[in-house]
């Protein structure tokens, strides 16, 4: 494996201290819920390659769609040219993301493509600020975010992350200053939150939230009713609502999208990760007519001047269309329910474990929050888990499971048993 050792002297890996980093595990191929290493070792993927491989690896229907599109046309620019997969996907996504019988004014009707979840968040931020600029208001240019939040590693995304305990806190003098507050959890805290909105409503363009689960910020859960009340308060004070569902969308929380646990809808929805079934990178920012119509004018100045080179990439959109085929053909809500039942049964003993602070389960996401876990212990735990044939990436003080939605119960059991052996 000369490619691994030679390339290691030039590559820069993500979220890694390269001075002390060991060679990463060399992957030969993937299949179903398994990552197969060069030496033949099989690892059950318990985190879906950062929550994206929702149908399992190498799904034949998605592979067939990509292969067919690759032979025909992998990419053309989306400015002035149209490709069928991108336009077809936009129509399908509008139908797919909206709740049944959604009110006309709440319906998400427009799709803006980008490369990844981070860039889709940037688009949402830019849309929100320009929405007010186009009406002549240049004061509403800040975004409200929450402690323990994470919205990507691009500049705007970093500015929305936890400013004290988040991984990007060190960049506070570099990043734009946003409005960050605690996520309310009860009526009293909601009152304080509304006071925060009243104080900042003249400069706040939008609020961004990961519905139901704050993922990379510590896998924190909040109730659907809290999300509903936050949204109602923002609507009341004319603050745009952005829901970042890159991680929690596509049945991860049991519903098609996490916000479907409520009766409300956002002004802007951000999706990515599982959009293509974890095959190629693609994200989308969806908006309602209220947002979209504010950009309509005879003046180019009011247009959204944004356009990633590979936005609407035909190859990626063909993968997303094939992924939607699978979501529409099979009952993924039932799959998520069965995963939740398996985790609920298997993780119950951990509630009494001396090292465990809390166990949380929702849909196809399960979290073991430990009382403490040092960075050194985290690295050791990752290595130990790999020796037991599973691929998990504990971080901070949490061990989390977000496996492919097609995973079998016996594989879930092996994931949990491996953690039991390593704690």
N, C-alpha and C positions, 0 to 999 in steps of 0.2 A: 504493500500500500504506500508506494512512494508519493502518490498524490497527496496523501494526508499529511505526512511529515514535511514535505516540501511546501505545500500550501500553507501550513500552519505558521511558517516563518513570515508569511506575508498578509495573512487574513487578520481582520480585527473583528472579534466576536461580540455579540450583543450582551449587555448586562454582565460583563465578565472582567475581572481583574486579570489582565493578560500576563502580568509578571508572575503570577502564581498558578495560572491556568494549566490544567492538564490537557492532553490531546482529547478532543471530543470523540464520542463513539461514532465509528464509521458505519454508515447505513448502506446496505446493499440494495434493499428494496422494501416496499411496503405492501401489505395485503390485509384487507378487512380492517380489524382493529389492532393489527400487529405491525411493529417496526422490526425489520429483520436485519441484523448486523452482518458485517462481512464475514464473521466467523460462524454464522448460522444461528446465533442466539436470537430468540424471539422475545420482544418486549411488548406487553400489552400497553397500548397508549391510553393512559387514564386522563389525559388533558387535551386530546384531539388536536395536537400541534397548535397550541395557543387557541383552543376553542373553535377551530375552523373546520375540522374534518368531521362534519356532522353525519355523513352517510357512510363513514369508513373510508379507508384508502382505496384508490384504484377502482372506484365504482364503474362497472363496464358501461353503463348508460352515459355517464359523464365523459368517460374516455372516448367513446364512440362519437359523441357530439363534437368534442374538441378536435379529434383527428379529422373528421369530415370538414370542419371549418378551416383547419390549418391548411389542408390541400386546396381549398377554395380561395381564402383570403384571410391572413392572420390579422391584418390591421390596415385601416385607413384613418386619416384624421377626421374628427367629428365636426370641424368647422367648414361648412359648405358642402360636405359629403355625408352620405348616409349609408349605414350598413344595417342589414336586416336584423341581426341578433340584438343590436343595441336598441333599435326602435321597438322591436317585439318585446324585449325585456321590460322597457319602460311601461308599456301598456299592461303587461302582466303584473309588474310590481305594484302598480296603483291598485289593482284588484286584490292583490295578495296581502298587502300590509294593512289595509283599512279594516276596521271591525265591521261586522254585518250590520246593515241598517244605520251606518254612520250618518250624522247630519251633514247636509251639503256644505255648510260653512266650516265643518271640522275635517272634511275629507282631504286627504293628501292626494294631490292631483299632478304634481310635476316632479320629475326625476332629473337630478344633476349628477353625472358620474364623476368619479375621481379614482385615484390609485389605491388608497388604503383608508382605514378608519381615521387615522390622524389627519389626512388631507381632507376627508369628508367633514371632519369637525371644523377645520379651518374654513371650509366653504360655508358651513352653517353660521359661524361667527361673522364672516364677511357679509353674508346675506342679511343678518340681523341688524348690523350697524348701518348698512346701506339702505335698508328698509326705511329707517328714520332720516338718513341723509337725503333720500329722494323726496321726502316731504318737507325738507328745509330745516330739519332738526339735527344740528351737529353736536349736540350735547350728550345724547344717549349713545355712548360709544364704549361702555364697559359691559362685561359679562359676569353674571353672578354664578359662582360655583360653590361646591361644598367641601368641607374637610373630608379627608379620606377618599377624595375623588381622583380619578385618573382618566385623561382623555387623549393620551398620545404623547409622542416625543418631538413633534414639530413645535415651532416657537409659540404659536397660539395655544396649542394643546397643552404644552408645559405650563403656560400661565394659568391654566384652569385647574392644575393639580394642587394637592394640599401644600400650602406655602410654608408649613412648619415641619411636618413629618414626612412629606413626600420625597421621592427620589430626586426631584428637580428643585428642591428648596434652596440649594446652594446658588442657583442662578437668579435669585430674587432681584439683584441689581441690574440684571440683563433683560429680564422678561418684562412685558407690559404688566402693569398693575391692574389686576381684576378685583372683583368684590367677592370675597370668600367668607362663608359663614358655616355654622354647624347645621347639619341636617336635622330638622325637628323630628321628635318621636312621640309627642303627645300634645294635647290641647294647649297646655301652658307654653310649650316651646313653639307651637304654631303662632301664638299671640306675639311672642318675641320675634319670630320670623317675619310676621307682617310689619312690625315696627321697623325692622331692618329694610324691608321693601319700601316703606313710606319714606325712610331717610334717604334712600339711594335711587328712588324711581326716576328722578330727573336725569340721571346719568346712566342708568341701567337699560341697555338695549334688550338683553335676553338673559335667561337663566338656562343652565345646562345641567342635566342630571342623568345618571345611569338608573333607569327604572328598576326598582325592587332590589337589585343587588349592585353594590359598589364593588367592582371586581378587583382590579389590580391594586386598589387602595386598601385591601385587607379582607375582601370577601364579606363585607358588611351587608346585612339585610335590612330593609325597611318595609313597612306594610303598604299595601295597595291604597288604603285609605289616606295615608300620609301623602303619597304621590298625588292623589286626587285633590287634596286640600291645597297642596303647594301649587298645583296647576290653576285651581280656581282663584287663588290669591294673586297669582301672576296675571291672569286674565283681567282681574278686577283693577289692577294697577298698570295695565297696558304694557306689560313686559312679555316679550316673546318667549315661548317655551320650546326648548330643544331637548329632545330625548335621544341620548346616545345608546343605541341598542346593538352596537357592534358585537359585544360579548354576550348579551342576554337575549338577543333575538333568535328567531328560527327555532322555537320550541325549547330553548334551554331551560326556561323556568316552568315549563309545562304547557303554557299557552303559546300560540304562534309567535306573538311578541309579548314582552313583559308588560307593556302598557295595556294589553288586552285583559289584564286582571282588573282593570278599572273601567269606568264608563266615560272617561275623558280621552281626548286625543291631543297630541302636540301640534304646534305650528310647524315645527321642523323635526324630521326623524332622520337619524344617521344610522346606516347599516353597513356591514362589511363582513369580514371573517368567513362565516358559514355561507355567505351569499353564493359563492361558486362551489360549495361543497369542499372547500379547502384545497382546491386544485391550482388556481392562479389568482393573483391579487386583483381585487375589484371592490369598490365601495360606492355608495350612493347617498346623496342628501335629498330627501323628499320634502316638499313643502305644500302648503294649502294655497288656495287662490288668493287669500288675503296677502300673503307674502309675495307671491308671484306677480300679482297685478300691480304692485307698487313699483315694479321695474319696467312696466310698459309705458313707452313714450316715443315721440318722434325724435327725441334726442338720444344719441349714443351714450351720452354722459350718464344716463340713468340705467343703462344696461349693466348686467353683471359681467364685468370684465375679468373673467377667470376662465382658464382652460388648460388643464394638464395635457401634456402631449398625447398620452395614451388613454385619455378619457373615452369611455364607450368602446374600448378595444373589442373588436369582433370576436377574438378568440376567448377572452374572458367572459364576454356576454353570452357566448354559446355555452360555456360551462354553467353560467348562472341559470340560463333557460333550462338546461338539463337537470340542474339541481331542483328547480321549481317543479319540474315534471315529477320528480320523486316525492316531493312534499305534497303534491296534489294527488298522487296515486295512492300513497300509503298513509296510514293513521299514525302520524308522528306524535300526536298528543298522547295516544295510548302507549307508544314506545317510551315517552318521557315518564308517564305514570308508572310503568313497570320498573323503570330504573329507580324512581323515587322509592317505590315499595321495597326494592332490593336493598338500597342503601339504608332505609329506615330500619330494616330488620338486622342488617349486618353491623351497623354502626352503633346500635343501642349499648353494647357493652362498653364502648369508649367513654360514655358519659360518666362512668365511675372510675375511669383511669386517673391515676395520680397526676399525670402530666397534662391532662386535658382540661381546658377551661370551659369549652362549649362545643356542641355538635349542632350544625345547621344543615337542613336539607330542603330544597325546593326544586321540584321537577328533576331534571338531569344534572343538577349541581348539588354537591355535598361537600361540607367543610368541617374539618376538625381544627378548632382553634386551640392551640397549646398555651399553657401559662407563660412559657418563655421558650425561645429558640434562637440561639446565637447564630451569627453568620457561619461560623466554623461548623457548628452542629448541622446547619442547613445543608452545607456541602457534603458532609459525611452522610447525612440521611439520604440525600439524592443518590450517592454512590451505593449505599447499602440496598436501597430499593431496586436499583438496577440489577444487583446481584441476585435478587429474588424474581427477576423476569418481568418487572413492570417499569413503565416510564411515567414518573410523576415529578413535578418540580415545586416542592414546598418553597414558600418565600415568607419573609417576615416571621410571624409565628403561626402560620396556617399551612395545613396540608389540605389541598383541595382536589376534588374529583370532578372533572367535566368531560366524561368520555364520549366517544361517538354515540349517536343516538341508536345505532344498530348493535351496540354491544350486548353480549349474552350474559345471563346471570352468573354463569360459572366464571366468566372473566371478571365480572364485578367482584365476586367473592375472592378471587386471587389478588385483586388490587387491595382489597381491605385486609385480607390475611397478611399480605406483605407488609403493610403498615404496622399491623399488630406485632409482627416479628421484629420490626426495626425500632419501635418506640421503647 
